[in-house]
């Protein structure tokens, strides 16, 4: 019974990951343009950055 719950959680996690990755669009815009789009659509702005220190 416990292994079925783990398998169900694993399938749910995989499905959520696939849906999230397909919903995300990697688009490079200026901060001001992105902020304007977020305000126009009444959405939050997500800023993702990376560094290799």
C-alpha positions as CSV (number, residue, x, y, z in Angstrom):
1,X,0.0,0.0,0.0
2,X,2.8,2.4,0.9
3,X,4.6,1.8,-2.4
4,X,1.4,2.7,-4.4
5,X,1.3,6.0,-2.6
6,X,5.0,6.6,-3.5
7,X,4.4,5.7,-7.1
8,X,1.3,8.0,-7.2
9,X,3.4,10.9,-5.8
10,X,6.2,10.2,-8.3
11,X,3.7,10.2,-11.2
12,X,2.1,13.5,-9.9
13,X,5.5,15.1,-9.6
14,X,6.5,14.1,-13.1
15,X,3.3,15.4,-14.5
16,X,3.6,18.7,-12.7
17,X,7.2,19.1,-13.9
18,X,6.2,18.4,-17.5
19,X,3.4,20.9,-17.3
20,X,5.5,23.6,-15.7
21,X,8.3,23.2,-18.2
22,X,6.0,23.4,-21.2
23,X,4.2,26.5,-19.7
24,X,7.5,28.4,-19.2
25,X,8.8,30.4,-22.0
26,X,12.4,31.5,-22.0
27,X,12.2,35.0,-23.3
28,X,14.8,37.6,-22.8
29,X,13.4,41.2,-22.5
30,X,14.4,44.3,-20.7
31,X,13.3,44.7,-17.1
32,X,11.1,47.7,-17.9
33,X,9.4,45.9,-20.8
34,X,8.7,42.8,-18.6
35,X,7.4,45.0,-15.8
36,X,5.1,46.8,-18.1
37,X,3.7,43.5,-19.5
38,X,3.2,42.2,-15.9
39,X,1.3,45.3,-14.9
40,X,-0.8,45.2,-18.1
41,X,-1.8,41.6,-17.4
42,X,-2.1,42.1,-13.7
43,X,0.5,39.4,-13.0
44,X,3.5,39.0,-10.9
45,X,7.0,39.3,-12.4
46,X,9.4,36.4,-11.9
47,X,13.1,37.3,-12.3
48,X,15.4,34.3,-12.8
49,X,19.1,34.7,-12.9
50,X,22.2,32.5,-12.8
51,X,25.8,33.0,-11.9
52,X,28.8,30.7,-12.0
53,X,31.0,32.0,-9.2
